[in-house]
């Protein structure tokens, strides 16, 4: 075991949120250690995979507002590293015209003056070929949206962090956290000390918070990631400017269905159900629920006639869900030098740069750039408990 190494800050968890937090801290001249339990890169958490949707289309205005700056920070990282991380495709939002969810998406885009297009039924197929718009459904396009190259983005921000003098230690599982004016973090390979600690451990958040006497109402779910074969290659291709899409509500399901154009597997389109079955992150492969396939097959047969309605490739990801599906960004109630970001509920990747900035501000005692009241743990007062 190596002995105490002293840092200004230790960030635990090198997914997208932790990596951006570490990078922001290093930019502010903080001596920072980024710890990761698995060997990097890995596919065991929530930040892997080649693509994620980036969008301003949201039901809540506070997310749209945060995404304005997030886009800027992604562009800044692209420029700084000289790496392409984003492709603009637009995001097609479809849903029952009279439903609350669809109206919130549409109104929020209009209210925040996001470049958008409202598609009417008569001309829909000219703009979006090979998609059937259900009777009674409306359609809008968030023109600014697109695809983030997730794996590439993660590697890029980690590389920039190291260029700033940051230290990454992977294959080191945290075994203990001892709070105090100086926090002691023990791992499978050493003991480290720091003035402050940020916990961004995704599905393992509660396992780590338990060392600090806190448990949040987080639920870990395993989500199946499906790829569907094009009957004619190129029908839904990213190069053809086919957009990402979001189906807000339909007769089959209360959860969203989302899709991305063919990209990581040429000739295959990613379409998934935005929820999964509860699992233990260390035993996730035992969770084999595939009830979502029936729902997706029916929707694909009805809406996407150019796809074979049978998944060609099945991968998986984990979501860490909060009861309201909003993030947790807060300071520990008993230890002000411990901050955490958790519960990104399957929609946090695109916010990586802005989450990193906010967690950095929290740990340095600065005034947060955004109102954090939607993300504070006090909203879960009856559901948050002491682990001691």
Secondary structure, 3 states (H helix, E strand, C coil): CEEEEEEEEEEECCCHHHHHHHHHHHHCCCCEEEECCCCCCCCCCCCCCCEEEECCCCCCHHHHHHHHHHHHHHHHHHHHHCCCCEEECCEEEEEECCCHHHHHHHHHHHHCCCCEEEECCCCHHHHCCCCCCCCCEEEEEECCCEEEEHHHHHHHHHHHHHHCCCEEECCCCEEEEECCCCEEEEECCEEEEEEEEEECCHHHHHHHHHHHCCECCEEEEEEEEEEEEECCCCCCEHHHCCCEEEECCECCECCCEEEECECCCCCEEEEEECCCEECCHHHHHHCCCCCHHHHHHHHHHHHCCCEEEEEEEEEEEEEEEECCCCCEEEECCCCCCEEEEECCCCCCHHHHHHHHHHHHHHHCCCCCCCCCHHHCHHHHCCCCECCC
